[in-house]
Amino acid sequence: MDKTHTYLQSFHSQIQSAALKLIPPEKQDDFRGTIGNILNKQLDPEDLDKCFFEVVSLRNHAVATISSEEERKELATMNLQAGMKASENAAFDAAAIYFQAARKLMGEEGWANDQGMMIKICSEGANASFISNDIDTMHKFIDEVISKDISIADKFRVFEVKSLALQGEGKHEESLCKYLFKKLRELY
């Protein structure tokens, strides 16, 4: 039974690859996005959960064709969920990609439209980027949160990630100073 299942999976992949080659390269992303949209709408919640990463990834292929703010927010939410789920499974490289996609989908007006979601995207994106050693992206997420006029409590996660990054660089005093400064600001 296992050999048959493996053979069928391999055969399915070959057919899928051959079918994709029939589509002109400039239309392949739209095709993948369409497949992702169909799966998102047609699958029941349990089946969608089983192939959630694949559906989100397929939908991400067609981001350029999304014109509706509602659809962008829906896909950003799915990317946030995928990032959280990937982080829970210690797949931080994948998580970082999903958080970056979510941030991009939220656009310039993201903070004005949904501050809570942006805090989550940037805070968890900073953590996933740090763990996957993408320090430049980590700093972008951290700096974005720190620059906002939001409470220290909302900035806590990025301060924590920044502190861990400084410790990793051997800057223990600076890390401790940032922590103490943050605590003092909370008190006053």
Secondary structure, DSSP 8 states (H G I E B T S, - for coil): -HHHHHHHHHHHHHHHHHHHHTS-HHHHHHHHHHHHHHHHHHS-HHHHHHTHHHHHHHHHTTGGG---HHHHHHHHHHHHHHHHHHHHTT-HHHHHHHHHHHHHHH-TTHHHH-HHHHHHHHHHHHHHHHHTT-HHHHHHHHHHHHTS---HHHHHHHHHHHHHHHHHTT-HHHHHHHHHHHHHHHH-
